[in-house]
Amino acid sequence: MNMVFVVNAGSSSLKYQLFNMDDESTVCSGLCERIGLEDGIVTHKWKGQKKTFHTELATQKDALEIVEKMMLGGETQVIDRPEDIVAVGHRMTFSLSGSNEITPEVEKEILSHLDMFPLHLPHMIACFEACKEVYPHATHVAVYDNSFHLTMPPKAYMYAIPYEFYEKYGMRRYGYHSSSFRYVIGRLEELCGRPASEMKVVACHLGAGASICAIDGGKSIDTSMGYTALAGLMMGTRAGDVDPSVLPEIARKKGLTPDELDKVIYKQSGLYGVSGVSSDERDVIEAAEHGNKRAQLALDMNRYQIKKLIGAYAAAMGGLDAVIFTGGMGEKSEGLRHDVCENMEFFGIKLDEQRNLELNRKEGKISTDDSPTSVWIIPTNEELIIARDAYRIHNEKQHQA
């Protein structure tokens, strides 16, 4: 069997999915939550069934061992032996190369960027180390969040700071959500029967983390996230773009250390910081409907920023053929899509309100048939992109052996 196991580690969670690469079908999937905290939760899906239970999850390895036991035995069994899993795909934050096997040298390179991703990278590495113990026979592959954006030109990725900071420390725009953008541009080709090489597309990945990408001829030429995944749009708890002078001023006024300031702009800002209600758009919408003006302001700011970037990227590409909405908010919020596309006819965007409502959470075109610029909902599948890369690199390794 040609099985690929994909893992996506968070600070206290582990999202996983097992693929049969013979037909790219999902064999099982799930989420381990509250790792390292009291009362861990495991949600496992297989063969149209779902099982949720509470258990102790002290470490990432504990979570992986529980998942492996479920895949190997009992009512949840989907494989006969661990060796059925030929490769493990790991979501990693950053590299200046494409996807690659995680050798000791590659792991050392990944760890060298720990200062850029102090909130994400330690958990990804912990998950990798645990996976090596549980699946020592498998090919372990890193698929990087920034890899799709390596095609950006210098005029798009450089910052106007002293050039030595780029030369010595690599400070530039990198961009993230690569697997999502790779997936949706591929699906767009299939849905509209037109190669990406002939299209100018703005893809909007809108979730708790959010970014927008200008895709010209199938390649990323600009994106809203920057050196880290904080820049660009306001997000669930992340501030997005802020005048840099504001940050030291906040630190001085509040007496904050750099780490405490990081917490403010990563964990206490965005929709949550402005609304004072929640980082979840659904909660903010409900509060706005009940007259909460700060909640309404947060929604207005969010939609305005998305609309503004679509216009900016259309200008950068010299045209616009399609707009894609993906990610949790992009796929599930008909109100967001309506607000962003409203009064955009001058860009050739004509939203079909009925389609926008009926196709909520589904895949399909939500613009009118005569809209010069087509608008799409394409639910993302980042795990499938990771699985494809892992399987390809595993096969290349086998052929070289």
SULTA-V434642 format. One line per field, one symbol per residue. burial: b if it has 9 or more other C-alpha atoms within 8 Angstrom, else e. Layout:
burial=???
This chain:
burial=ebbbbbbbbbebbbbbbbbbbeeeebbbbbbbbbbbbebbbbbbbbeeeeeeeeeebbebbbbbbeebebbbbeebbbeeebebbbbbbbbbbbbeeebbbbeeebbeebeebbeebeebbbbbebbbebbbebbeebbbbbbbbbbbbbebeeebbbeeeeeebbeeeebbbbbbbbbbbbbbbbbbbeeeeeebeebbbbbbbbbbbbbbbbbbbbbbbbbbbbbbbbbbbbbbbbbbbeeeeebeebbeeeebeeeebbbbbbbbbbbbbbbbbbbbbebbbebbeeebebbbbbbeebbbbbbebbbebbeebeebbbbbbbbbbbbebbebbbebbeebeeebbbbbeebbeebbebbbbbbbeebebbbbbbbbbbbbbbbbbbbebbeeeeeee
